[in-house]
Amino acid sequence: MTYNEAIKLYGNSRRKMAEHLGLSVQAVQHYSKNPDKELPPARVYMIKHKYRSAKLGITDKPKVIMTAKAEVEKA
């Protein structure tokens, strides 16, 4: 996967791509210098895994719902 292919998945937004992958915008900008060059395999894996998860509604952070039930006693 090249940078050009990857950035299209994020609506051509470097910021969205950076946030989604947990990178700085500067790191994404580094890849844009050679847009037709293959991205490192680790980045391709991250993009495919996270992009697919986002489309399916799966996040890396588990959704935690906390509830509390208190009983009031008379003194």
PDB file of N, CA, C and O in Angstrom:
ATOM      1  N   MET A   1       0.853  -1.173   0.000  1.00  0.00           N
ATOM      2  CA  MET A   1       0.000   0.000   0.000  1.00  0.00           C
ATOM      3  C   MET A   1       0.898   1.234   0.000  1.00  0.00           C
ATOM      4  O   MET A   1       1.847   1.321   0.779  1.00  0.00           O
ATOM      5  N   THR A   2       0.596   2.169  -0.863  1.00  0.00           N
ATOM      6  CA  THR A   2       1.356   3.409  -0.932  1.00  0.00           C
ATOM      7  C   THR A   2       0.680   4.478  -0.084  1.00  0.00           C
ATOM      8  O   THR A   2      -0.443   4.307   0.391  1.00  0.00           O
ATOM      9  N   TYR A   3       1.395   5.584   0.093  1.00  0.00           N
ATOM     10  CA  TYR A   3       0.823   6.707   0.826  1.00  0.00           C
ATOM     11  C   TYR A   3      -0.437   7.202   0.123  1.00  0.00           C
ATOM     12  O   TYR A   3      -1.445   7.482   0.773  1.00  0.00           O
ATOM     13  N   ASN A   4      -0.383   7.310  -1.190  1.00  0.00           N
ATOM     14  CA  ASN A   4      -1.547   7.789  -1.948  1.00  0.00           C
ATOM     15  C   ASN A   4      -2.769   6.916  -1.714  1.00  0.00           C
ATOM     16  O   ASN A   4      -3.879   7.431  -1.571  1.00  0.00           O
ATOM     17  N   GLU A   5      -2.584   5.620  -1.673  1.00  0.00           N
ATOM     18  CA  GLU A   5      -3.702   4.700  -1.422  1.00  0.00           C
ATOM     19  C   GLU A   5      -4.216   4.860   0.004  1.00  0.00           C
ATOM     20  O   GLU A   5      -5.423   4.864   0.244  1.00  0.00           O
ATOM     21  N   ALA A   6      -3.287   4.990   0.942  1.00  0.00           N
ATOM     22  CA  ALA A   6      -3.664   5.083   2.355  1.00  0.00           C
ATOM     23  C   ALA A   6      -4.395   6.381   2.668  1.00  0.00           C
ATOM     24  O   ALA A   6      -5.408   6.372   3.367  1.00  0.00           O
ATOM     25  N   ILE A   7      -3.888   7.490   2.155  1.00  0.00           N
ATOM     26  CA  ILE A   7      -4.478   8.784   2.511  1.00  0.00           C
ATOM     27  C   ILE A   7      -5.895   8.910   1.981  1.00  0.00           C
ATOM     28  O   ILE A   7      -6.704   9.634   2.562  1.00  0.00           O
ATOM     29  N   LYS A   8      -6.210   8.232   0.904  1.00  0.00           N
ATOM     30  CA  LYS A   8      -7.579   8.263   0.359  1.00  0.00           C
ATOM     31  C   LYS A   8      -8.575   7.664   1.354  1.00  0.00           C
ATOM     32  O   LYS A   8      -9.730   8.085   1.412  1.00  0.00           O
ATOM     33  N   LEU A   9      -8.125   6.687   2.130  1.00  0.00           N
ATOM     34  CA  LEU A   9      -9.000   6.075   3.131  1.00  0.00           C
ATOM     35  C   LEU A   9      -9.413   7.061   4.215  1.00  0.00           C
ATOM     36  O   LEU A   9     -10.428   6.876   4.887  1.00  0.00           O
ATOM     37  N   TYR A  10      -8.612   8.108   4.376  1.00  0.00           N
ATOM     38  CA  TYR A  10      -8.856   9.105   5.424  1.00  0.00           C
ATOM     39  C   TYR A  10      -9.348  10.429   4.836  1.00  0.00           C
ATOM     40  O   TYR A  10      -9.183  11.485   5.447  1.00  0.00           O
ATOM     41  N   GLY A  11      -9.944  10.366   3.668  1.00  0.00           N
ATOM     42  CA  GLY A  11     -10.489  11.577   3.055  1.00  0.00           C
ATOM     43  C   GLY A  11      -9.423  12.597   2.719  1.00  0.00           C
ATOM     44  O   GLY A  11      -9.681  13.800   2.763  1.00  0.00           O
ATOM     45  N   ASN A  12      -8.227  12.134   2.383  1.00  0.00           N
ATOM     46  CA  ASN A  12      -7.082  12.987   2.053  1.00  0.00           C
ATOM     47  C   ASN A  12      -6.677  13.903   3.199  1.00  0.00           C
ATOM     48  O   ASN A  12      -6.132  14.982   2.965  1.00  0.00           O
ATOM     49  N   SER A  13      -6.934  13.488   4.434  1.00  0.00           N
ATOM     50  CA  SER A  13      -6.595  14.286   5.612  1.00  0.00           C
ATOM     51  C   SER A  13      -5.421  13.652   6.362  1.00  0.00           C
ATOM     52  O   SER A  13      -5.537  12.559   6.915  1.00  0.00           O
ATOM     53  N   ARG A  14      -4.305  14.354   6.367  1.00  0.00           N
ATOM     54  CA  ARG A  14      -3.137  13.872   7.123  1.00  0.00           C
ATOM     55  C   ARG A  14      -3.453  13.810   8.613  1.00  0.00           C
ATOM     56  O   ARG A  14      -3.040  12.888   9.316  1.00  0.00           O
ATOM     57  N   ARG A  15      -4.193  14.811   9.074  1.00  0.00           N
ATOM     58  CA  ARG A  15      -4.527  14.863  10.504  1.00  0.00           C
ATOM     59  C   ARG A  15      -5.370  13.655  10.919  1.00  0.00           C
ATOM     60  O   ARG A  15      -5.105  13.036  11.950  1.00  0.00           O
ATOM     61  N   LYS A  16      -6.380  13.323  10.122  1.00  0.00           N
ATOM     62  CA  LYS A  16      -7.221  12.165  10.444  1.00  0.00           C
ATOM     63  C   LYS A  16      -6.400  10.882  10.434  1.00  0.00           C
ATOM     64  O   LYS A  16      -6.554  10.030  11.308  1.00  0.00           O
ATOM     65  N   MET A  17      -5.528  10.752   9.440  1.00  0.00           N
ATOM     66  CA  MET A  17      -4.691   9.558   9.358  1.00  0.00           C
ATOM     67  C   MET A  17      -3.774   9.461  10.571  1.00  0.00           C
ATOM     68  O   MET A  17      -3.619   8.392  11.161  1.00  0.00           O
ATOM     69  N   ALA A  18      -3.174  10.581  10.932  1.00  0.00           N
ATOM     70  CA  ALA A  18      -2.269  10.602  12.087  1.00  0.00           C
ATOM     71  C   ALA A  18      -3.004  10.242  13.373  1.00  0.00           C
ATOM     72  O   ALA A  18      -2.520   9.422  14.154  1.00  0.00           O
ATOM     73  N   GLU A  19      -4.155  10.842  13.597  1.00  0.00           N
ATOM     74  CA  GLU A  19      -4.925  10.569  14.814  1.00  0.00           C
ATOM     75  C   GLU A  19      -5.365   9.112  14.872  1.00  0.00           C
ATOM     76  O   GLU A  19      -5.296   8.476  15.924  1.00  0.00           O
ATOM     77  N   HIS A  20      -5.811   8.596  13.753  1.00  0.00           N
ATOM     78  CA  HIS A  20      -6.304   7.232  13.717  1.00  0.00           C
ATOM     79  C   HIS A  20      -5.212   6.209  13.990  1.00  0.00           C
ATOM     80  O   HIS A  20      -5.465   5.166  14.594  1.00  0.00           O
ATOM     81  N   LEU A  21      -3.984   6.514  13.538  1.00  0.00           N
ATOM     82  CA  LEU A  21      -2.879   5.580  13.716  1.00  0.00           C
ATOM     83  C   LEU A  21      -2.044   5.881  14.953  1.00  0.00           C
ATOM     84  O   LEU A  21      -1.113   5.139  15.266  1.00  0.00           O
ATOM     85  N   GLY A  22      -2.365   6.956  15.657  1.00  0.00           N
ATOM     86  CA  GLY A  22      -1.597   7.308  16.850  1.00  0.00           C
ATOM     87  C   GLY A  22      -0.226   7.858  16.505  1.00  0.00           C
ATOM     88  O   GLY A  22       0.735   7.652  17.247  1.00  0.00           O
ATOM     89  N   LEU A  23      -0.131   8.558  15.378  1.00  0.00           N
ATOM     90  CA  LEU A  23       1.123   9.141  14.928  1.00  0.00           C
ATOM     91  C   LEU A  23       1.030  10.658  14.973  1.00  0.00           C
ATOM     92  O   LEU A  23      -0.050  11.226  15.138  1.00  0.00           O
ATOM     93  N   SER A  24       2.183  11.305  14.824  1.00  0.00           N
ATOM     94  CA  SER A  24       2.170  12.754  14.675  1.00  0.00           C
ATOM     95  C   SER A  24       1.858  13.090  13.219  1.00  0.00           C
ATOM     96  O   SER A  24       2.057  12.271  12.322  1.00  0.00           O
ATOM     97  N   VAL A  25       1.375  14.287  13.006  1.00  0.00           N
ATOM     98  CA  VAL A  25       1.111  14.737  11.642  1.00  0.00           C
ATOM     99  C   VAL A  25       2.427  14.770  10.861  1.00  0.00           C
ATOM    100  O   VAL A  25       2.441  14.523   9.655  1.00  0.00           O
ATOM    101  N   GLN A  26       3.530  15.073  11.548  1.00  0.00           N
ATOM    102  CA  GLN A  26       4.834  15.118  10.897  1.00  0.00           C
ATOM    103  C   GLN A  26       5.243  13.741  10.387  1.00  0.00           C
ATOM    104  O   GLN A  26       5.869  13.635   9.333  1.00  0.00           O
ATOM    105  N   ALA A  27       4.899  12.689  11.121  1.00  0.00           N
ATOM    106  CA  ALA A  27       5.228  11.329  10.678  1.00  0.00           C
ATOM    107  C   ALA A  27       4.468  10.991   9.396  1.00  0.00           C
ATOM    108  O   ALA A  27       5.022  10.389   8.477  1.00  0.00           O
ATOM    109  N   VAL A  28       3.216  11.377   9.344  1.00  0.00           N
ATOM    110  CA  VAL A  28       2.420  11.137   8.142  1.00  0.00           C
ATOM    111  C   VAL A  28       2.958  11.990   6.997  1.00  0.00           C
ATOM    112  O   VAL A  28       3.013  11.538   5.853  1.00  0.00           O
ATOM    113  N   GLN A  29       3.347  13.205   7.300  1.00  0.00           N
ATOM    114  CA  GLN A  29       3.896  14.089   6.281  1.00  0.00           C
ATOM    115  C   GLN A  29       5.184  13.506   5.700  1.00  0.00           C
ATOM    116  O   GLN A  29       5.460  13.675   4.512  1.00  0.00           O
ATOM    117  N   HIS A  30       5.962  12.830   6.520  1.00  0.00           N
ATOM    118  CA  HIS A  30       7.189  12.182   6.049  1.00  0.00           C
ATOM    119  C   HIS A  30       6.877  11.190   4.929  1.00  0.00           C
ATOM    120  O   HIS A  30       7.602  11.124   3.936  1.00  0.00           O
ATOM    121  N   TYR A  31       5.815  10.431   5.087  1.00  0.00           N
ATOM    122  CA  TYR A  31       5.443   9.458   4.060  1.00  0.00           C
ATOM    123  C   TYR A  31       4.953  10.142   2.784  1.00  0.00           C
ATOM    124  O   TYR A  31       5.043   9.571   1.697  1.00  0.00           O
ATOM    125  N   SER A  32       4.438  11.353   2.914  1.00  0.00           N
ATOM    126  CA  SER A  32       3.905  12.048   1.738  1.00  0.00           C
ATOM    127  C   SER A  32       5.007  12.560   0.813  1.00  0.00           C
ATOM    128  O   SER A  32       4.729  12.962  -0.317  1.00  0.00           O
ATOM    129  N   LYS A  33       6.244  12.549   1.279  1.00  0.00           N
ATOM    130  CA  LYS A  33       7.358  13.009   0.438  1.00  0.00           C
ATOM    131  C   LYS A  33       7.586  12.079  -0.746  1.00  0.00           C
ATOM    132  O   LYS A  33       8.016  12.524  -1.810  1.00  0.00           O
ATOM    133  N   ASN A  34       7.304  10.798  -0.572  1.00  0.00           N
ATOM    134  CA  ASN A  34       7.396   9.799  -1.640  1.00  0.00           C
ATOM    135  C   ASN A  34       6.057   9.071  -1.725  1.00  0.00           C
ATOM    136  O   ASN A  34       5.946   7.923  -1.293  1.00  0.00           O
ATOM    137  N   PRO A  35       5.044   9.729  -2.275  1.00  0.00           N
ATOM    138  CA  PRO A  35       3.684   9.193  -2.195  1.00  0.00           C
ATOM    139  C   PRO A  35       3.440   7.878  -2.939  1.00  0.00           C
ATOM    140  O   PRO A  35       2.475   7.175  -2.640  1.00  0.00           O
ATOM    141  N   ASP A  36       4.297   7.538  -3.900  1.00  0.00           N
ATOM    142  CA  ASP A  36       4.097   6.290  -4.640  1.00  0.00           C
ATOM    143  C   ASP A  36       4.965   5.146  -4.118  1.00  0.00           C
ATOM    144  O   ASP A  36       4.933   4.038  -4.653  1.00  0.00           O
ATOM    145  N   LYS A  37       5.732   5.422  -3.078  1.00  0.00           N
ATOM    146  CA  LYS A  37       6.580   4.399  -2.463  1.00  0.00           C
ATOM    147  C   LYS A  37       5.741   3.590  -1.474  1.00  0.00           C
ATOM    148  O   LYS A  37       4.861   4.134  -0.807  1.00  0.00           O
ATOM    149  N   GLU A  38       6.019   2.294  -1.385  1.00  0.00           N
ATOM    150  CA  GLU A  38       5.304   1.429  -0.448  1.00  0.00           C
ATOM    151  C   GLU A  38       5.562   1.879   0.995  1.00  0.00           C
ATOM    152  O   GLU A  38       6.694   2.194   1.364  1.00  0.00           O
ATOM    153  N   LEU A  39       4.514   1.904   1.791  1.00  0.00           N
ATOM    154  CA  LEU A  39       4.666   2.197   3.218  1.00  0.00           C
ATOM    155  C   LEU A  39       5.296   0.994   3.900  1.00  0.00           C
ATOM    156  O   LEU A  39       5.207  -0.121   3.387  1.00  0.00           O
ATOM    157  N   PRO A  40       5.935   1.201   5.053  1.00  0.00           N
ATOM    158  CA  PRO A  40       6.490   0.061   5.790  1.00  0.00           C
ATOM    159  C   PRO A  40       5.388  -0.949   6.135  1.00  0.00           C
ATOM    160  O   PRO A  40       4.251  -0.557   6.399  1.00  0.00           O
ATOM    161  N   PRO A  41       5.716  -2.229   6.134  1.00  0.00           N
ATOM    162  CA  PRO A  41       4.707  -3.271   6.411  1.00  0.00           C
ATOM    163  C   PRO A  41       3.946  -3.068   7.719  1.00  0.00           C
ATOM    164  O   PRO A  41       2.754  -3.364   7.796  1.00  0.00           O
ATOM    165  N   ALA A  42       4.624  -2.569   8.735  1.00  0.00           N
ATOM    166  CA  ALA A  42       3.948  -2.352  10.020  1.00  0.00           C
ATOM    167  C   ALA A  42       2.853  -1.291   9.894  1.00  0.00           C
ATOM    168  O   ALA A  42       1.786  -1.425  10.494  1.00  0.00           O
ATOM    169  N   ARG A  43       3.116  -0.238   9.115  1.00  0.00           N
ATOM    170  CA  ARG A  43       2.107   0.818   8.920  1.00  0.00           C
ATOM    171  C   ARG A  43       0.935   0.292   8.101  1.00  0.00           C
ATOM    172  O   ARG A  43      -0.219   0.622   8.377  1.00  0.00           O
ATOM    173  N   VAL A  44       1.229  -0.520   7.100  1.00  0.00           N
ATOM    174  CA  VAL A  44       0.160  -1.093   6.277  1.00  0.00           C
ATOM    175  C   VAL A  44      -0.736  -1.957   7.151  1.00  0.00           C
ATOM    176  O   VAL A  44      -1.960  -1.906   7.037  1.00  0.00           O
ATOM    177  N   TYR A  45      -0.127  -2.746   8.018  1.00  0.00           N
ATOM    178  CA  TYR A  45      -0.913  -3.590   8.928  1.00  0.00           C
ATOM    179  C   TYR A  45      -1.793  -2.716   9.818  1.00  0.00           C
ATOM    180  O   TYR A  45      -2.980  -2.994   9.988  1.00  0.00           O
ATOM    181  N   MET A  46      -1.209  -1.654  10.386  1.00  0.00           N
ATOM    182  CA  MET A  46      -1.976  -0.770  11.260  1.00  0.00           C
ATOM    183  C   MET A  46      -3.159  -0.160  10.520  1.00  0.00           C
ATOM    184  O   MET A  46      -4.271  -0.110  11.046  1.00  0.00           O
ATOM    185  N   ILE A  47      -2.916   0.299   9.304  1.00  0.00           N
ATOM    186  CA  ILE A  47      -3.983   0.937   8.527  1.00  0.00           C
ATOM    187  C   ILE A  47      -5.087  -0.063   8.229  1.00  0.00           C
ATOM    188  O   ILE A  47      -6.264   0.229   8.436  1.00  0.00           O
ATOM    189  N   LYS A  48      -4.715  -1.233   7.746  1.00  0.00           N
ATOM    190  CA  LYS A  48      -5.728  -2.238   7.406  1.00  0.00           C
ATOM    191  C   LYS A  48      -6.500  -2.674   8.629  1.00  0.00           C
ATOM    192  O   LYS A  48      -7.725  -2.785   8.582  1.00  0.00           O
ATOM    193  N   HIS A  49      -5.801  -2.925   9.728  1.00  0.00           N
ATOM    194  CA  HIS A  49      -6.445  -3.400  10.954  1.00  0.00           C
ATOM    195  C   HIS A  49      -7.347  -2.321  11.548  1.00  0.00           C
ATOM    196  O   HIS A  49      -8.512  -2.580  11.848  1.00  0.00           O
ATOM    197  N   LYS A  50      -6.817  -1.123  11.715  1.00  0.00           N
ATOM    198  CA  LYS A  50      -7.589  -0.058  12.348  1.00  0.00           C
ATOM    199  C   LYS A  50      -8.702   0.451  11.455  1.00  0.00           C
ATOM    200  O   LYS A  50      -9.784   0.783  11.939  1.00  0.00           O
ATOM    201  N   TYR A  51      -8.447   0.515  10.151  1.00  0.00           N
ATOM    202  CA  TYR A  51      -9.484   1.011   9.240  1.00  0.00           C
ATOM    203  C   TYR A  51     -10.650   0.034   9.208  1.00  0.00           C
ATOM    204  O   TYR A  51     -11.810   0.443   9.255  1.00  0.00           O
ATOM    205  N   ARG A  52     -10.345  -1.245   9.131  1.00  0.00           N
ATOM    206  CA  ARG A  52     -11.396  -2.270   9.130  1.00  0.00           C
ATOM    207  C   ARG A  52     -12.158  -2.230  10.450  1.00  0.00           C
ATOM    208  O   ARG A  52     -13.386  -2.317  10.459  1.00  0.00           O
ATOM    209  N   SER A  53     -11.448  -2.100  11.551  1.00  0.00           N
ATOM    210  CA  SER A  53     -12.094  -2.054  12.864  1.00  0.00           C
ATOM    211  C   SER A  53     -13.006  -0.842  12.989  1.00  0.00           C
ATOM    212  O   SER A  53     -14.096  -0.935  13.555  1.00  0.00           O
ATOM    213  N   ALA A  54     -12.565   0.287  12.465  1.00  0.00           N
ATOM    214  CA  ALA A  54     -13.371   1.502  12.543  1.00  0.00           C
ATOM    215  C   ALA A  54     -14.641   1.351  11.711  1.00  0.00           C
ATOM    216  O   ALA A  54     -15.713   1.785  12.131  1.00  0.00           O
ATOM    217  N   LYS A  55     -14.526   0.747  10.550  1.00  0.00           N
ATOM    218  CA  LYS A  55     -15.700   0.545   9.700  1.00  0.00           C
ATOM    219  C   LYS A  55     -16.703  -0.392  10.358  1.00  0.00           C
ATOM    220  O   LYS A  55     -17.907  -0.271  10.135  1.00  0.00           O
ATOM    221  N   LEU A  56     -16.213  -1.324  11.166  1.00  0.00           N
ATOM    222  CA  LEU A  56     -17.091  -2.268  11.846  1.00  0.00           C
ATOM    223  C   LEU A  56     -17.567  -1.749  13.194  1.00  0.00           C
ATOM    224  O   LEU A  56     -18.366  -2.401  13.866  1.00  0.00           O
ATOM    225  N   GLY A  57     -17.078  -0.578  13.593  1.00  0.00           N
ATOM    226  CA  GLY A  57     -17.479  -0.001  14.869  1.00  0.00           C
ATOM    227  C   GLY A  57     -16.694  -0.542  16.047  1.00  0.00           C
ATOM    228  O   GLY A  57     -17.119  -0.400  17.194  1.00  0.00           O
ATOM    229  N   ILE A  58     -15.556  -1.161  15.781  1.00  0.00           N
ATOM    230  CA  ILE A  58     -14.715  -1.711  16.842  1.00  0.00           C
ATOM    231  C   ILE A  58     -13.633  -0.688  17.167  1.00  0.00           C
ATOM    232  O   ILE A  58     -12.978  -0.166  16.265  1.00  0.00           O
ATOM    233  N   THR A  59     -13.449  -0.406  18.431  1.00  0.00           N
ATOM    234  CA  THR A  59     -12.411   0.528  18.830  1.00  0.00           C
ATOM    235  C   THR A  59     -11.365  -0.206  19.656  1.00  0.00           C
ATOM    236  O   THR A  59     -11.611  -1.293  20.178  1.00  0.00           O
ATOM    237  N   ASP A  60     -10.193   0.411  19.762  1.00  0.00           N
ATOM    238  CA  ASP A  60      -9.134  -0.173  20.586  1.00  0.00           C
ATOM    239  C   ASP A  60      -9.432  -0.007  22.068  1.00  0.00           C
ATOM    240  O   ASP A  60      -8.934  -0.759  22.906  1.00  0.00           O
ATOM    241  N   LYS A  61     -10.242   0.977  22.373  1.00  0.00           N
ATOM    242  CA  LYS A  61     -10.566   1.249  23.763  1.00  0.00           C
ATOM    243  C   LYS A  61     -11.895   0.587  24.094  1.00  0.00           C
ATOM    244  O   LYS A  61     -12.906   0.881  23.457  1.00  0.00           O
ATOM    245  N   PRO A  62     -11.905  -0.287  25.065  1.00  0.00           N
ATOM    246  CA  PRO A  62     -13.170  -0.919  25.418  1.00  0.00           C
ATOM    247  C   PRO A  62     -14.141   0.102  26.011  1.00  0.00           C
ATOM    248  O   PRO A  62     -13.739   1.025  26.718  1.00  0.00           O
ATOM    249  N   LYS A  63     -15.393  -0.078  25.716  1.00  0.00           N
ATOM    250  CA  LYS A  63     -16.408   0.813  26.252  1.00  0.00           C
ATOM    251  C   LYS A  63     -16.767   0.313  27.646  1.00  0.00           C
ATOM    252  O   LYS A  63     -17.181  -0.833  27.818  1.00  0.00           O
ATOM    253  N   VAL A  64     -16.606   1.171  28.620  1.00  0.00           N
ATOM    254  CA  VAL A  64     -16.870   0.803  29.998  1.00  0.00           C
ATOM    255  C   VAL A  64     -18.036   1.637  30.505  1.00  0.00           C
ATOM    256  O   VAL A  64     -18.034   2.865  30.409  1.00  0.00           O
ATOM    257  N   ILE A  65     -19.010   0.958  31.036  1.00  0.00           N
ATOM    258  CA  ILE A  65     -20.159   1.643  31.623  1.00  0.00           C
ATOM    259  C   ILE A  65     -20.183   1.288  33.105  1.00  0.00           C
ATOM    260  O   ILE A  65     -20.255   0.118  33.480  1.00  0.00           O
ATOM    261  N   MET A  66     -20.122   2.308  33.925  1.00  0.00           N
ATOM    262  CA  MET A  66     -20.126   2.082  35.365  1.00  0.00           C
ATOM    263  C   MET A  66     -21.439   2.584  35.937  1.00  0.00           C
ATOM    264  O   MET A  66     -21.909   3.668  35.591  1.00  0.00           O
ATOM    265  N   THR A  67     -22.008   1.805  36.792  1.00  0.00           N
ATOM    266  CA  THR A  67     -23.217   2.222  37.479  1.00  0.00           C
ATOM    267  C   THR A  67     -23.000   2.042  38.973  1.00  0.00           C
ATOM    268  O   THR A  67     -22.226   1.191  39.411  1.00  0.00           O
ATOM    269  N   ALA A  68     -23.686   2.846  39.724  1.00  0.00           N
ATOM    270  CA  ALA A  68     -23.571   2.746  41.180  1.00  0.00           C
ATOM    271  C   ALA A  68     -24.967   2.699  41.780  1.00  0.00           C
ATOM    272  O   ALA A  68     -25.873   3.420  41.362  1.00  0.00           O
ATOM    273  N   LYS A  69     -25.111   1.846  42.754  1.00  0.00           N
ATOM    274  CA  LYS A  69     -26.397   1.746  43.443  1.00  0.00           C
ATOM    275  C   LYS A  69     -26.129   1.968  44.921  1.00  0.00           C
ATOM    276  O   LYS A  69     -25.401   1.213  45.565  1.00  0.00           O
ATOM    277  N   ALA A  70     -26.721   2.997  45.427  1.00  0.00           N
ATOM    278  CA  ALA A  70     -26.501   3.333  46.833  1.00  0.00           C
ATOM    279  C   ALA A  70     -27.804   3.138  47.608  1.00  0.00           C
ATOM    280  O   ALA A  70     -28.899   3.424  47.124  1.00  0.00           O
ATOM    281  N   GLU A  71     -27.637   2.651  48.803  1.00  0.00           N
ATOM    282  CA  GLU A  71     -28.786   2.489  49.688  1.00  0.00           C
ATOM    283  C   GLU A  71     -28.644   3.478  50.821  1.00  0.00           C
ATOM    284  O   GLU A  71     -27.569   3.642  51.397  1.00  0.00           O
ATOM    285  N   VAL A  72     -29.725   4.122  51.126  1.00  0.00           N
ATOM    286  CA  VAL A  72     -29.720   5.126  52.186  1.00  0.00           C
ATOM    287  C   VAL A  72     -30.362   4.512  53.423  1.00  0.00           C
ATOM    288  O   VAL A  72     -31.472   3.982  53.374  1.00  0.00           O
ATOM    289  N   GLU A  73     -29.639   4.598  54.523  1.00  0.00           N
ATOM    290  CA  GLU A  73     -30.168   4.080  55.786  1.00  0.00           C
ATOM    291  C   GLU A  73     -30.478   5.248  56.717  1.00  0.00           C
ATOM    292  O   GLU A  73     -29.754   6.243  56.755  1.00  0.00           O
ATOM    293  N   LYS A  74     -31.550   5.107  57.451  1.00  0.00           N
ATOM    294  CA  LYS A  74     -31.887   6.148  58.431  1.00  0.00           C
ATOM    295  C   LYS A  74     -31.060   5.935  59.683  1.00  0.00           C
ATOM    296  O   LYS A  74     -30.865   4.807  60.136  1.00  0.00           O
ATOM    297  N   ALA A  75     -30.581   7.032  60.231  1.00  0.00           N
ATOM    298  CA  ALA A  75     -29.731   6.950  61.421  1.00  0.00           C
ATOM    299  C   ALA A  75     -30.542   6.923  62.689  1.00  0.00           C
ATOM    300  O   ALA A  75     -29.979   6.855  63.781  1.00  0.00           O
TER     301      ALA A  75
END
